[in-house]
């Protein structure tokens, strides 16, 4: 990783574009994240199932390990994925491309 890159600022499925100082969709990972939301929204999956699904699709923690249930819960409740963001306990509309619809997010 080069100096000046901050991968931890963008959620899984997004990439920080340092040239434009924006967050862009990581096409491969965002598709897997979207499918994870859809899988969980069907009500027959647990956090453990989503963790397994992500491992099967090569989405791991920054340390290269399985993403734990508390982190899965954080991902599935992060408004960033439907195009908004949380700041100081308020939710604002973002300028980034959503990965899931608000309808799927609300169902999750």
Biopython code that builds the backbone (N, CA, C, O; Angstrom):
import numpy as np
from Bio.PDB.StructureBuilder import StructureBuilder

atoms = [
    (1, "UNK", "N", (0.838, -1.170, 0.000)),
    (1, "UNK", "CA", (0.000, 0.000, 0.000)),
    (1, "UNK", "C", (0.892, 1.245, 0.000)),
    (1, "UNK", "O", (1.869, 1.327, 0.744)),
    (2, "UNK", "N", (0.537, 2.197, -0.839)),
    (2, "UNK", "CA", (1.325, 3.425, -0.920)),
    (2, "UNK", "C", (0.861, 4.430, 0.120)),
    (2, "UNK", "O", (-0.287, 4.412, 0.566)),
    (3, "UNK", "N", (1.762, 5.284, 0.483)),
    (3, "UNK", "CA", (1.436, 6.327, 1.443)),
    (3, "UNK", "C", (0.336, 7.221, 0.878)),
    (3, "UNK", "O", (0.334, 7.531, -0.314)),
    (4, "UNK", "N", (-0.581, 7.626, 1.718)),
    (4, "UNK", "CA", (-1.666, 8.489, 1.272)),
    (4, "UNK", "C", (-2.927, 7.726, 0.900)),
    (4, "UNK", "O", (-3.951, 8.341, 0.605)),
    (5, "UNK", "N", (-2.872, 6.387, 0.908)),
    (5, "UNK", "CA", (-4.069, 5.606, 0.628)),
    (5, "UNK", "C", (-4.701, 5.211, 1.955)),
    (5, "UNK", "O", (-4.009, 4.834, 2.901)),
    (6, "UNK", "N", (-6.005, 5.301, 2.010)),
    (6, "UNK", "CA", (-6.707, 5.025, 3.257)),
    (6, "UNK", "C", (-7.823, 4.022, 3.021)),
    (6, "UNK", "O", (-8.994, 4.402, 2.992)),
    (7, "UNK", "N", (-7.481, 2.736, 2.851)),
    (7, "UNK", "CA", (-8.509, 1.744, 2.525)),
    (7, "UNK", "C", (-9.537, 1.526, 3.623)),
    (7, "UNK", "O", (-10.640, 1.054, 3.347)),
    (8, "UNK", "N", (-9.202, 1.858, 4.855)),
    (8, "UNK", "CA", (-10.140, 1.599, 5.939)),
    (8, "UNK", "C", (-11.296, 2.594, 5.959)),
    (8, "UNK", "O", (-12.283, 2.371, 6.661)),
    (9, "UNK", "N", (-11.195, 3.684, 5.205)),
    (9, "UNK", "CA", (-12.264, 4.670, 5.202)),
    (9, "UNK", "C", (-13.460, 4.236, 4.358)),
    (9, "UNK", "O", (-14.596, 4.608, 4.652)),
    (10, "UNK", "N", (-13.212, 3.463, 3.329)),
    (10, "UNK", "CA", (-14.316, 2.998, 2.475)),
    (10, "UNK", "C", (-14.755, 1.611, 2.933)),
    (10, "UNK", "O", (-13.918, 0.733, 3.141)),
    (11, "UNK", "N", (-16.075, 1.407, 3.092)),
    (11, "UNK", "CA", (-16.564, 0.080, 3.478)),
    (11, "UNK", "C", (-16.240, -0.970, 2.411)),
    (11, "UNK", "O", (-15.936, -0.628, 1.268)),
    (12, "UNK", "N", (-16.305, -2.228, 2.784)),
    (12, "UNK", "CA", (-16.081, -3.319, 1.835)),
    (12, "UNK", "C", (-17.057, -3.150, 0.680)),
    (12, "UNK", "O", (-18.255, -2.959, 0.888)),
    (13, "UNK", "N", (-16.534, -3.223, -0.535)),
    (13, "UNK", "CA", (-17.366, -3.030, -1.720)),
    (13, "UNK", "C", (-17.144, -1.677, -2.357)),
    (13, "UNK", "O", (-17.666, -1.388, -3.435)),
    (14, "UNK", "N", (-16.362, -0.845, -1.677)),
    (14, "UNK", "CA", (-16.024, 0.485, -2.188)),
    (14, "UNK", "C", (-14.515, 0.671, -2.159)),
    (14, "UNK", "O", (-13.802, -0.015, -1.427)),
    (15, "UNK", "N", (-14.048, 1.604, -2.963)),
    (15, "UNK", "CA", (-12.623, 1.938, -3.020)),
    (15, "UNK", "C", (-12.496, 3.450, -2.888)),
    (15, "UNK", "O", (-13.270, 4.201, -3.482)),
    (16, "UNK", "N", (-11.518, 3.888, -2.107)),
    (16, "UNK", "CA", (-11.206, 5.312, -2.051)),
    (16, "UNK", "C", (-10.417, 5.677, -3.298)),
    (16, "UNK", "O", (-9.351, 5.113, -3.544)),
    (17, "UNK", "N", (-10.931, 6.617, -4.088)),
    (17, "UNK", "CA", (-10.215, 7.098, -5.265)),
    (17, "UNK", "C", (-9.453, 8.344, -4.828)),
    (17, "UNK", "O", (-10.028, 9.425, -4.702)),
    (18, "UNK", "N", (-8.151, 8.178, -4.600)),
    (18, "UNK", "CA", (-7.349, 9.286, -4.061)),
    (18, "UNK", "C", (-7.183, 10.424, -5.073)),
    (18, "UNK", "O", (-6.965, 11.571, -4.683)),
    (19, "UNK", "N", (-7.283, 10.116, -6.352)),
    (19, "UNK", "CA", (-7.140, 11.175, -7.366)),
    (19, "UNK", "C", (-8.311, 12.142, -7.323)),
    (19, "UNK", "O", (-8.125, 13.358, -7.373)),
    (20, "UNK", "N", (-9.523, 11.593, -7.230)),
    (20, "UNK", "CA", (-10.708, 12.450, -7.237)),
    (20, "UNK", "C", (-11.239, 12.728, -5.830)),
    (20, "UNK", "O", (-12.192, 13.487, -5.655)),
    (21, "UNK", "N", (-10.617, 12.109, -4.840)),
    (21, "UNK", "CA", (-11.049, 12.236, -3.438)),
    (21, "UNK", "C", (-12.523, 11.860, -3.278)),
    (21, "UNK", "O", (-13.287, 12.528, -2.582)),
    (22, "UNK", "N", (-12.892, 10.766, -3.949)),
    (22, "UNK", "CA", (-14.250, 10.250, -3.847)),
    (22, "UNK", "C", (-14.196, 8.763, -3.534)),
    (22, "UNK", "O", (-13.127, 8.152, -3.536)),
    (23, "UNK", "N", (-15.354, 8.197, -3.267)),
    (23, "UNK", "CA", (-15.472, 6.768, -3.017)),
    (23, "UNK", "C", (-16.192, 6.168, -4.224)),
    (23, "UNK", "O", (-17.274, 6.616, -4.603)),
    (24, "UNK", "N", (-15.578, 5.158, -4.813)),
    (24, "UNK", "CA", (-16.183, 4.513, -5.976)),
    (24, "UNK", "C", (-16.476, 3.051, -5.666)),
    (24, "UNK", "O", (-15.891, 2.462, -4.758)),
    (25, "UNK", "N", (-17.390, 2.481, -6.436)),
    (25, "UNK", "CA", (-17.791, 1.086, -6.240)),
    (25, "UNK", "C", (-16.706, 0.155, -6.751)),
    (25, "UNK", "O", (-16.179, 0.331, -7.850)),
    (26, "UNK", "N", (-16.380, -0.840, -5.931)),
    (26, "UNK", "CA", (-15.491, -1.933, -6.327)),
    (26, "UNK", "C", (-16.428, -2.980, -6.933)),
    (26, "UNK", "O", (-17.127, -3.689, -6.208)),
    (27, "UNK", "N", (-16.437, -3.071, -8.256)),
    (27, "UNK", "CA", (-17.439, -3.893, -8.954)),
    (27, "UNK", "C", (-17.540, -5.335, -8.438)),
    (27, "UNK", "O", (-18.643, -5.821, -8.190)),
    (28, "UNK", "N", (-16.412, -6.016, -8.275)),
    (28, "UNK", "CA", (-16.448, -7.416, -7.842)),
    (28, "UNK", "C", (-16.974, -7.555, -6.413)),
    (28, "UNK", "O", (-17.896, -8.328, -6.152)),
    (29, "UNK", "N", (-16.378, -6.801, -5.498)),
    (29, "UNK", "CA", (-16.772, -6.935, -4.089)),
    (29, "UNK", "C", (-18.176, -6.404, -3.832)),
    (29, "UNK", "O", (-18.910, -6.971, -3.023)),
    (30, "UNK", "N", (-18.563, -5.320, -4.511)),
    (30, "UNK", "CA", (-19.894, -4.753, -4.268)),
    (30, "UNK", "C", (-20.992, -5.724, -4.693)),
    (30, "UNK", "O", (-22.058, -5.766, -4.078)),
    (31, "UNK", "N", (-20.736, -6.499, -5.738)),
    (31, "UNK", "CA", (-21.714, -7.490, -6.182)),
    (31, "UNK", "C", (-21.913, -8.560, -5.102)),
    (31, "UNK", "O", (-23.039, -8.984, -4.844)),
    (32, "UNK", "N", (-20.821, -8.987, -4.480)),
    (32, "UNK", "CA", (-20.901, -9.990, -3.410)),
    (32, "UNK", "C", (-21.620, -9.403, -2.196)),
    (32, "UNK", "O", (-22.449, -10.074, -1.581)),
    (33, "UNK", "N", (-21.307, -8.162, -1.853)),
    (33, "UNK", "CA", (-21.962, -7.506, -0.710)),
    (33, "UNK", "C", (-23.463, -7.372, -0.975)),
    (33, "UNK", "O", (-24.275, -7.634, -0.087)),
    (34, "UNK", "N", (-23.831, -6.967, -2.187)),
    (34, "UNK", "CA", (-25.245, -6.842, -2.542)),
    (34, "UNK", "C", (-25.945, -8.194, -2.391)),
    (34, "UNK", "O", (-27.049, -8.267, -1.851)),
    (35, "UNK", "N", (-25.301, -9.266, -2.871)),
    (35, "UNK", "CA", (-25.881, -10.607, -2.753)),
    (35, "UNK", "C", (-25.994, -11.031, -1.286)),
    (35, "UNK", "O", (-26.934, -11.734, -0.916)),
    (36, "UNK", "N", (-25.044, -10.607, -0.451)),
    (36, "UNK", "CA", (-25.107, -10.912, 0.990)),
    (36, "UNK", "C", (-26.326, -10.234, 1.616)),
    (36, "UNK", "O", (-27.030, -10.842, 2.423)),
    (37, "UNK", "N", (-26.576, -8.974, 1.245)),
    (37, "UNK", "CA", (-27.773, -8.272, 1.730)),
    (37, "UNK", "C", (-29.032, -9.019, 1.296)),
    (37, "UNK", "O", (-29.936, -9.240, 2.102)),
    (38, "UNK", "N", (-29.088, -9.409, 0.023)),
    (38, "UNK", "CA", (-30.265, -10.112, -0.503)),
    (38, "UNK", "C", (-30.468, -11.453, 0.203)),
    (38, "UNK", "O", (-31.596, -11.833, 0.516)),
    (39, "UNK", "N", (-29.375, -12.159, 0.448)),
    (39, "UNK", "CA", (-29.426, -13.438, 1.145)),
    (39, "UNK", "C", (-29.991, -13.254, 2.556)),
    (39, "UNK", "O", (-30.860, -14.011, 2.988)),
    (40, "UNK", "N", (-29.493, -12.254, 3.259)),
    (40, "UNK", "CA", (-29.949, -12.010, 4.633)),
    (40, "UNK", "C", (-31.398, -11.533, 4.650)),
    (40, "UNK", "O", (-32.148, -11.858, 5.571)),
    (41, "UNK", "N", (-31.795, -10.767, 3.639)),
    (41, "UNK", "CA", (-33.161, -10.225, 3.578)),
    (41, "UNK", "C", (-34.216, -11.317, 3.406)),
    (41, "UNK", "O", (-35.390, -11.097, 3.702)),
    (42, "UNK", "N", (-33.804, -12.487, 2.932)),
    (42, "UNK", "CA", (-34.757, -13.592, 2.734)),
    (42, "UNK", "C", (-35.206, -14.220, 4.055)),
    (42, "UNK", "O", (-36.096, -15.071, 4.062)),
    (43, "UNK", "N", (-34.607, -13.813, 5.156)),
    (43, "UNK", "CA", (-34.965, -14.282, 6.507)),
    (43, "UNK", "C", (-34.592, -15.726, 6.809)),
    (43, "UNK", "O", (-34.973, -16.242, 7.860)),
    (44, "UNK", "N", (-33.858, -16.396, 5.922)),
    (44, "UNK", "CA", (-33.461, -17.765, 6.250)),
    (44, "UNK", "C", (-31.958, -17.866, 6.489)),
    (44, "UNK", "O", (-31.406, -18.964, 6.564)),
    (45, "UNK", "N", (-31.303, -16.718, 6.606)),
    (45, "UNK", "CA", (-29.861, -16.700, 6.858)),
    (45, "UNK", "C", (-29.558, -16.048, 8.198)),
    (45, "UNK", "O", (-30.232, -15.108, 8.620)),
    (46, "UNK", "N", (-28.531, -16.567, 8.854)),
    (46, "UNK", "CA", (-28.033, -15.965, 10.085)),
    (46, "UNK", "C", (-26.734, -15.247, 9.761)),
    (46, "UNK", "O", (-26.212, -15.377, 8.654)),
    (47, "UNK", "N", (-26.209, -14.491, 10.717)),
    (47, "UNK", "CA", (-24.943, -13.780, 10.511)),
    (47, "UNK", "C", (-23.832, -14.759, 10.164)),
    (47, "UNK", "O", (-22.949, -14.452, 9.364)),
    (48, "UNK", "N", (-23.881, -15.938, 10.769)),
    (48, "UNK", "CA", (-22.882, -16.978, 10.504)),
    (48, "UNK", "C", (-22.934, -17.416, 9.031)),
    (48, "UNK", "O", (-21.898, -17.646, 8.408)),
    (49, "UNK", "N", (-24.159, -17.528, 8.485)),
    (49, "UNK", "CA", (-24.315, -17.895, 7.072)),
    (49, "UNK", "C", (-23.713, -16.828, 6.156)),
    (49, "UNK", "O", (-23.080, -17.147, 5.150)),
    (50, "UNK", "N", (-23.915, -15.572, 6.513)),
    (50, "UNK", "CA", (-23.383, -14.467, 5.705)),
    (50, "UNK", "C", (-21.858, -14.479, 5.783)),
    (50, "UNK", "O", (-21.187, -14.253, 4.776)),
    (51, "UNK", "N", (-21.311, -14.737, 6.958)),
    (51, "UNK", "CA", (-19.861, -14.838, 7.113)),
    (51, "UNK", "C", (-19.309, -15.935, 6.208)),
    (51, "UNK", "O", (-18.304, -15.735, 5.526)),
    (52, "UNK", "N", (-19.967, -17.097, 6.203)),
    (52, "UNK", "CA", (-19.551, -18.204, 5.336)),
    (52, "UNK", "C", (-19.651, -17.823, 3.860)),
    (52, "UNK", "O", (-18.757, -18.130, 3.072)),
    (53, "UNK", "N", (-20.745, -17.150, 3.492)),
    (53, "UNK", "CA", (-20.949, -16.713, 2.113)),
    (53, "UNK", "C", (-19.813, -15.778, 1.664)),
    (53, "UNK", "O", (-19.308, -15.894, 0.548)),
    (54, "UNK", "N", (-19.423, -14.851, 2.550)),
    (54, "UNK", "CA", (-18.349, -13.916, 2.202)),
    (54, "UNK", "C", (-17.017, -14.648, 2.033)),
    (54, "UNK", "O", (-16.251, -14.342, 1.120)),
    (55, "UNK", "N", (-16.742, -15.614, 2.911)),
    (55, "UNK", "CA", (-15.507, -16.411, 2.803)),
    (55, "UNK", "C", (-15.493, -17.160, 1.463)),
    (55, "UNK", "O", (-14.476, -17.177, 0.769)),
    (56, "UNK", "N", (-16.608, -17.769, 1.111)),
    (56, "UNK", "CA", (-16.702, -18.515, -0.152)),
    (56, "UNK", "C", (-16.458, -17.615, -1.359)),
    (56, "UNK", "O", (-16.037, -18.083, -2.417)),
    (57, "UNK", "N", (-16.726, -16.318, -1.190)),
    (57, "UNK", "CA", (-16.549, -15.362, -2.282)),
    (57, "UNK", "C", (-15.299, -14.491, -2.100)),
    (57, "UNK", "O", (-15.184, -13.406, -2.671)),
    (58, "UNK", "N", (-14.367, -15.004, -1.286)),
    (58, "UNK", "CA", (-13.061, -14.348, -1.076)),
    (58, "UNK", "C", (-13.137, -12.938, -0.519)),
    (58, "UNK", "O", (-12.302, -12.094, -0.843)),
    (59, "UNK", "N", (-14.136, -12.678, 0.320)),
    (59, "UNK", "CA", (-14.182, -11.395, 1.018)),
    (59, "UNK", "C", (-13.831, -11.679, 2.467)),
    (59, "UNK", "O", (-14.580, -12.322, 3.203)),
    (60, "UNK", "N", (-12.660, -11.175, 2.851)),
    (60, "UNK", "CA", (-12.113, -11.422, 4.178)),
    (60, "UNK", "C", (-11.816, -10.095, 4.868)),
    (60, "UNK", "O", (-11.887, -9.034, 4.248)),
    (61, "UNK", "N", (-11.486, -10.164, 6.141)),
    (61, "UNK", "CA", (-11.099, -8.959, 6.880)),
    (61, "UNK", "C", (-9.781, -8.431, 6.327)),
    (61, "UNK", "O", (-9.117, -9.109, 5.543)),
    (62, "UNK", "N", (-9.404, -7.232, 6.732)),
    (62, "UNK", "CA", (-8.135, -6.652, 6.256)),
    (62, "UNK", "C", (-6.951, -7.518, 6.679)),
    (62, "UNK", "O", (-5.892, -7.455, 6.055)),
    (63, "UNK", "N", (-7.113, -8.320, 7.721)),
    (63, "UNK", "CA", (-6.061, -9.222, 8.160)),
    (63, "UNK", "C", (-6.098, -10.571, 7.450)),
    (63, "UNK", "O", (-5.319, -11.467, 7.773)),
    (64, "UNK", "N", (-7.009, -10.718, 6.479)),
    (64, "UNK", "CA", (-7.100, -11.957, 5.716)),
    (64, "UNK", "C", (-7.857, -13.067, 6.414)),
    (64, "UNK", "O", (-7.712, -14.238, 6.063)),
    (65, "UNK", "N", (-8.670, -12.706, 7.409)),
    (65, "UNK", "CA", (-9.429, -13.710, 8.162)),
    (65, "UNK", "C", (-10.925, -13.572, 7.895)),
    (65, "UNK", "O", (-11.388, -12.602, 7.296)),
    (66, "UNK", "N", (-11.660, -14.578, 8.362)),
    (66, "UNK", "CA", (-13.128, -14.568, 8.266)),
    (66, "UNK", "C", (-13.676, -13.322, 8.965)),
    (66, "UNK", "O", (-13.195, -12.935, 10.030)),
    (67, "UNK", "N", (-14.677, -12.705, 8.361)),
    (67, "UNK", "CA", (-15.306, -11.535, 8.980)),
    (67, "UNK", "C", (-16.250, -12.042, 10.072)),
    (67, "UNK", "O", (-17.115, -12.881, 9.819)),
    (68, "UNK", "N", (-16.074, -11.529, 11.267)),
    (68, "UNK", "CA", (-16.834, -11.992, 12.432)),
    (68, "UNK", "C", (-18.259, -11.455, 12.418)),
    (68, "UNK", "O", (-18.579, -10.489, 11.726)),
    (69, "UNK", "N", (-19.111, -12.121, 13.214)),
    (69, "UNK", "CA", (-20.537, -11.792, 13.226)),
    (69, "UNK", "C", (-20.828, -10.340, 13.588)),
    (69, "UNK", "O", (-21.732, -9.736, 13.009)),
    (70, "UNK", "N", (-20.078, -9.762, 14.540)),
    (70, "UNK", "CA", (-20.349, -8.373, 14.910)),
    (70, "UNK", "C", (-20.029, -7.419, 13.755)),
    (70, "UNK", "O", (-20.693, -6.396, 13.586)),
    (71, "UNK", "N", (-19.021, -7.756, 12.972)),
    (71, "UNK", "CA", (-18.659, -6.942, 11.807)),
    (71, "UNK", "C", (-19.700, -7.109, 10.692)),
    (71, "UNK", "O", (-20.020, -6.152, 9.987)),
    (72, "UNK", "N", (-20.221, -8.324, 10.541)),
    (72, "UNK", "CA", (-21.288, -8.571, 9.559)),
    (72, "UNK", "C", (-22.504, -7.729, 9.928)),
    (72, "UNK", "O", (-23.121, -7.104, 9.066)),
    (73, "UNK", "N", (-22.842, -7.718, 11.204)),
    (73, "UNK", "CA", (-23.968, -6.925, 11.686)),
    (73, "UNK", "C", (-23.754, -5.441, 11.374)),
    (73, "UNK", "O", (-24.689, -4.745, 10.978)),
    (74, "UNK", "N", (-22.524, -4.964, 11.555)),
    (74, "UNK", "CA", (-22.192, -3.571, 11.253)),
    (74, "UNK", "C", (-22.377, -3.295, 9.754)),
    (74, "UNK", "O", (-22.938, -2.268, 9.371)),
    (75, "UNK", "N", (-21.903, -4.214, 8.919)),
    (75, "UNK", "CA", (-22.036, -4.052, 7.465)),
    (75, "UNK", "C", (-23.510, -3.975, 7.082)),
    (75, "UNK", "O", (-23.918, -3.079, 6.343)),
    (76, "UNK", "N", (-24.304, -4.911, 7.586)),
    (76, "UNK", "CA", (-25.719, -4.990, 7.218)),
    (76, "UNK", "C", (-26.559, -3.840, 7.762)),
    (76, "UNK", "O", (-27.705, -3.661, 7.349)),
    (77, "UNK", "N", (-26.002, -3.065, 8.681)),
    (77, "UNK", "CA", (-26.747, -1.921, 9.228)),
    (77, "UNK", "C", (-26.119, -0.582, 8.825)),
    (77, "UNK", "O", (-26.509, 0.469, 9.334)),
    (78, "UNK", "N", (-25.149, -0.627, 7.913)),
    (78, "UNK", "CA", (-24.442, 0.586, 7.507)),
    (78, "UNK", "C", (-25.196, 1.279, 6.371)),
    (78, "UNK", "O", (-25.295, 0.727, 5.276)),
    (79, "UNK", "N", (-25.738, 2.497, 6.618)),
    (79, "UNK", "CA", (-26.512, 3.201, 5.592)),
    (79, "UNK", "C", (-25.692, 3.573, 4.350)),
    (79, "UNK", "O", (-26.259, 3.943, 3.322)),
    (80, "UNK", "N", (-24.381, 3.477, 4.442)),
    (80, "UNK", "CA", (-23.511, 3.783, 3.304)),
    (80, "UNK", "C", (-23.884, 2.931, 2.096)),
    (80, "UNK", "O", (-23.781, 3.379, 0.954)),
    (81, "UNK", "N", (-24.316, 1.699, 2.356)),
    (81, "UNK", "CA", (-24.616, 0.766, 1.274)),
    (81, "UNK", "C", (-25.852, 1.142, 0.457)),
    (81, "UNK", "O", (-25.998, 0.682, -0.676)),
    (82, "UNK", "N", (-26.751, 1.974, 1.013)),
    (82, "UNK", "CA", (-27.887, 2.429, 0.193)),
    (82, "UNK", "C", (-27.725, 3.901, -0.216)),
    (82, "UNK", "O", (-28.689, 4.553, -0.618)),
    (83, "UNK", "N", (-26.496, 4.409, -0.107)),
    (83, "UNK", "CA", (-26.206, 5.744, -0.637)),
    (83, "UNK", "C", (-26.229, 6.870, 0.378)),
    (83, "UNK", "O", (-26.190, 8.040, -0.002)),
    (84, "UNK", "N", (-26.292, 6.544, 1.651)),
    (84, "UNK", "CA", (-26.297, 7.562, 2.710)),
    (84, "UNK", "C", (-25.096, 7.324, 3.618)),
    (84, "UNK", "O", (-24.370, 6.345, 3.449)),
    (85, "UNK", "N", (-24.890, 8.206, 4.567)),
    (85, "UNK", "CA", (-23.813, 7.991, 5.533)),
    (85, "UNK", "C", (-24.207, 8.568, 6.875)),
    (85, "UNK", "O", (-25.024, 9.485, 6.961)),
    (86, "UNK", "N", (-23.618, 8.020, 7.913)),
    (86, "UNK", "CA", (-23.888, 8.443, 9.284)),
    (86, "UNK", "C", (-22.772, 9.372, 9.735)),
    (86, "UNK", "O", (-21.593, 9.049, 9.587)),
    (87, "UNK", "N", (-23.140, 10.527, 10.286)),
    (87, "UNK", "CA", (-22.161, 11.461, 10.826)),
    (87, "UNK", "C", (-22.776, 12.121, 12.048)),
    (87, "UNK", "O", (-23.848, 12.720, 11.966)),
    (88, "UNK", "N", (-22.101, 12.013, 13.167)),
    (88, "UNK", "CA", (-22.566, 12.601, 14.434)),
    (88, "UNK", "C", (-24.013, 12.175, 14.736)),
    (88, "UNK", "O", (-24.865, 13.006, 15.051)),
    (89, "UNK", "N", (-24.268, 10.873, 14.634)),
    (89, "UNK", "CA", (-25.575, 10.276, 14.925)),
    (89, "UNK", "C", (-26.716, 10.753, 14.022)),
    (89, "UNK", "O", (-27.884, 10.528, 14.338)),
    (90, "UNK", "N", (-26.397, 11.403, 12.916)),
    (90, "UNK", "CA", (-27.394, 11.803, 11.924)),
    (90, "UNK", "C", (-27.083, 11.069, 10.631)),
    (90, "UNK", "O", (-25.939, 10.687, 10.387)),
    (91, "UNK", "N", (-28.104, 10.870, 9.800)),
    (91, "UNK", "CA", (-27.901, 10.208, 8.504)),
    (91, "UNK", "C", (-28.111, 11.232, 7.393)),
    (91, "UNK", "O", (-29.109, 11.953, 7.367)),
    (92, "UNK", "N", (-27.144, 11.277, 6.478)),
    (92, "UNK", "CA", (-27.162, 12.227, 5.374)),
    (92, "UNK", "C", (-27.076, 11.491, 4.043)),
    (92, "UNK", "O", (-26.531, 10.390, 3.962)),
    (93, "UNK", "N", (-27.622, 12.112, 3.001)),
    (93, "UNK", "CA", (-27.516, 11.535, 1.669)),
    (93, "UNK", "C", (-26.101, 11.739, 1.153)),
    (93, "UNK", "O", (-25.557, 12.840, 1.235)),
    (94, "UNK", "N", (-25.504, 10.672, 0.618)),
    (94, "UNK", "CA", (-24.155, 10.757, 0.082)),
    (94, "UNK", "C", (-24.164, 11.001, -1.414)),
    (94, "UNK", "O", (-25.220, 11.011, -2.048)),
    (95, "UNK", "N", (-22.987, 11.196, -1.968)),
    (95, "UNK", "CA", (-22.847, 11.379, -3.414)),
    (95, "UNK", "C", (-22.321, 10.116, -4.076)),
    (95, "UNK", "O", (-22.137, 10.077, -5.293)),
    (96, "UNK", "N", (-22.079, 9.087, -3.279)),
    (96, "UNK", "CA", (-21.549, 7.830, -3.807)),
    (96, "UNK", "C", (-22.687, 6.942, -4.324)),
    (96, "UNK", "O", (-23.849, 7.114, -3.953)),
    (97, "UNK", "N", (-22.329, 6.004, -5.174)),
    (97, "UNK", "CA", (-23.304, 5.082, -5.771)),
    (97, "UNK", "C", (-23.726, 4.030, -4.748)),
    (97, "UNK", "O", (-22.871, 3.402, -4.125)),
    (98, "UNK", "N", (-25.034, 3.829, -4.566)),
    (98, "UNK", "CA", (-25.495, 2.787, -3.642)),
    (98, "UNK", "C", (-25.186, 1.390, -4.180)),
    (98, "UNK", "O", (-25.112, 1.184, -5.391)),
    (99, "UNK", "N", (-25.007, 0.440, -3.271)),
    (99, "UNK", "CA", (-24.788, -0.958, -3.637)),
    (99, "UNK", "C", (-26.104, -1.732, -3.520)),
    (99, "UNK", "O", (-26.339, -2.677, -4.273)),
    (100, "UNK", "N", (-26.951, -1.334, -2.584)),
    (100, "UNK", "CA", (-28.260, -1.977, -2.407)),
    (100, "UNK", "C", (-29.350, -0.909, -2.419)),
    (100, "UNK", "O", (-29.094, 0.270, -2.175)),
    (101, "UNK", "N", (-30.562, -1.351, -2.706)),
    (101, "UNK", "CA", (-31.700, -0.433, -2.673)),
    (101, "UNK", "C", (-32.092, -0.174, -1.215)),
    (101, "UNK", "O", (-31.780, -0.964, -0.324)),
    (102, "UNK", "N", (-32.770, 0.931, -0.995)),
    (102, "UNK", "CA", (-33.261, 1.256, 0.341)),
    (102, "UNK", "C", (-34.254, 0.177, 0.791)),
    (102, "UNK", "O", (-34.313, -0.165, 1.973)),
    (103, "UNK", "N", (-35.025, -0.350, -0.151)),
    (103, "UNK", "CA", (-36.012, -1.399, 0.161)),
    (103, "UNK", "C", (-35.319, -2.647, 0.725)),
    (103, "UNK", "O", (-35.756, -3.184, 1.743)),
    (104, "UNK", "N", (-34.261, -3.107, 0.085)),
    (104, "UNK", "CA", (-33.509, -4.277, 0.578)),
    (104, "UNK", "C", (-32.861, -3.954, 1.927)),
    (104, "UNK", "O", (-32.900, -4.769, 2.850)),
    (105, "UNK", "N", (-32.264, -2.756, 2.037)),
    (105, "UNK", "CA", (-31.622, -2.354, 3.287)),
    (105, "UNK", "C", (-32.633, -2.390, 4.438)),
    (105, "UNK", "O", (-32.350, -2.934, 5.505)),
    (106, "UNK", "N", (-33.807, -1.807, 4.210)),
    (106, "UNK", "CA", (-34.846, -1.768, 5.264)),
    (106, "UNK", "C", (-35.310, -3.175, 5.634)),
    (106, "UNK", "O", (-35.596, -3.445, 6.801)),
    (107, "UNK", "N", (-35.385, -4.063, 4.662)),
    (107, "UNK", "CA", (-35.803, -5.444, 4.928)),
    (107, "UNK", "C", (-34.782, -6.166, 5.802)),
    (107, "UNK", "O", (-35.138, -6.953, 6.678)),
    (108, "UNK", "N", (-33.489, -5.878, 5.543)),
    (108, "UNK", "CA", (-32.406, -6.479, 6.330)),
    (108, "UNK", "C", (-32.497, -5.973, 7.748)),
    (108, "UNK", "O", (-31.681, -6.348, 8.590)),
]
sb = StructureBuilder()
sb.init_structure("model")
sb.init_model(0)
sb.init_chain("A")
sb.init_seg("    ")
for serial, (resi, resn, name, xyz) in enumerate(atoms, 1):
    if name == "N":
        sb.init_residue(resn, " ", resi, " ")
    sb.init_atom(name, np.array(xyz, "f"), 0.0, 1.0, " ", f" {name:<3s}", serial, name[0])
structure = sb.get_structure()
